[in-house]
Every structure is written in C-alpha cells, then in structure tokens.
Amino acid sequence: EVQLVESGGGLVQPGGSLRLSCAASGFTFSSYAMSWVRQAPGKGLEWVSNINSGGGSTSYADSVKGRFTISRDNAKNTLYLQMKSLKPEDTALYYCARDQVGYDYWGQGTRVTVSS
C-alpha cells in the first residue's frame, strides 16, 4: 500500500523557517518524481515544487523561488521541503504527492501557519 506521511508543519513567525518531511512507503520511492502542493485557507490547490526521481532536477513556483528548497533522500525514502523567509501568504496545508503524469497518491498534509 502506497503511503505518504507529511510532518514538520507548525506555527512560525514571518521571516522564520520550517522543514517539512514526507515519508514514503509501499513503492519504489527512487523511481518517482515527487511534488509539494499546498492549499491556503479558502483557496484552491497550488503547486509549490517538484523534484525528479534522482534529485538532480528541481523546479519551483515563482511565489516560493529563492525561499524554498526541495530535496530528497532516496536511501531514507523521504522527501523534504526547506522553507525560509516565510510569509503570511505561505500559510497553507502542505501535501506531498507522487508525480506520475499527474498526482496519483497524496499524503494527508501538514499545516503551516505563518503569523506573528
């Protein structure tokens, strides 16, 4: 059974940092591209970043470019999102998703709140 479990969310002040993790199981993690997608309160889904299966190629939404860094550890079956210089508009539920010509599996999400 494919499982994606996010962790690391929380309440942080503007300008602060958080690192999200996504533990994957039930499939060959190193064979799949992965993405982070977020949903702000009352808004639709927004793609944040993705990374290829080997970790050598990444891309970011303009809204997070230069502040967020996606990475993965294929030996640990874990995806990461390092978030710096957080802004109130980064407040959202953050999901990791397996990227297979669309997102075929999602985690349950981890909530990030950026507020003073």
C-alpha positions in Angstrom: 0.0 0.0 0.0 1.4 3.4 -1.0 1.7 5.8 1.9 2.9 9.3 2.1 3.1 10.9 5.5 4.0 14.5 5.9 5.4 16.1 9.1 7.1 19.2 10.3 4.4 21.8 10.0 3.6 24.3 12.7 3.2 27.9 13.7 6.1 30.2 12.8 6.6 33.9 12.7 7.1 35.8 9.5 10.7 35.5 8.4 11.1 32.2 10.1 11.9 28.8 8.7 10.5 25.3 8.7 11.5 22.0 7.2 8.7 19.7 6.0 9.3 16.0 5.6 7.3 13.3 3.7 8.0 9.7 4.5 7.1 7.4 1.6 6.4 3.7 1.7 4.8 1.0 -0.3 6.5 1.8 -3.6 10.0 2.2 -5.1 10.5 5.8 -4.0 13.6 6.3 -6.0 11.8 5.6 -9.3 9.3 8.5 -9.0 9.3 12.3 -9.3 7.7 13.9 -6.3 6.0 17.2 -5.7 4.8 19.5 -2.9 1.4 21.1 -3.4 -0.3 23.5 -0.9 -3.8 24.7 -0.2 -4.3 28.0 1.5 -7.4 28.6 3.6 -10.4 29.1 1.3 -8.3 28.7 -1.9 -7.5 26.1 -4.4 -4.5 23.8 -4.8 -1.2 25.5 -5.7 1.8 23.5 -7.0 4.9 24.5 -5.0 7.8 22.5 -6.2 8.9 19.2 -7.7 12.0 17.1 -8.0 12.9 14.3 -10.3 13.5 10.7 -9.2 17.2 11.1 -8.8 17.0 14.5 -7.1 19.1 16.3 -9.7 16.4 18.4 -11.3 14.1 20.7 -9.4 11.5 23.4 -10.2 9.6 25.9 -8.1 6.6 28.1 -8.3 7.5 31.8 -8.7 5.9 32.5 -5.3 8.5 30.4 -3.5 11.5 30.6 -5.7 14.6 31.6 -3.8 13.0 30.9 -0.4 12.1 27.1 -0.6 14.3 24.2 -1.4 13.1 20.8 -2.3 15.3 17.7 -1.8 15.1 14.0 -1.3 16.9 11.2 0.4 16.2 8.1 -1.6 18.1 5.9 0.9 15.6 7.1 3.6 12.5 7.2 1.2 12.0 10.8 2.3 11.1 14.0 0.6 11.9 17.4 2.1 10.9 21.0 1.7 13.1 23.5 3.4 11.2 26.8 3.8 12.9 30.1 4.7 11.8 33.7 4.9 8.3 32.6 5.4 5.5 35.0 4.7 1.9 35.0 6.0 0.8 34.1 2.4 2.7 30.8 2.8 0.0 29.7 5.4 -1.5 26.6 4.0 -1.9 22.8 4.2 1.1 21.3 2.5 0.8 18.0 0.7 3.4 15.8 -0.8 2.3 13.9 -3.9 3.7 11.2 -6.1 4.2 12.6 -9.6 3.1 10.1 -12.2 1.7 12.0 -15.1 -0.4 13.8 -12.6 -0.5 13.2 -8.9 -1.7 9.7 -8.2 -1.0 9.5 -4.5 -1.2 12.2 -1.8 -0.4 12.5 1.8 -2.8 13.8 4.4 -1.0 17.1 4.6 0.8 19.1 7.3 -0.4 22.6 8.3 1.9 25.6 8.2 0.8 28.8 9.8 2.9 31.9 9.4 1.7 34.6 11.8 3.0 37.0 14.4 
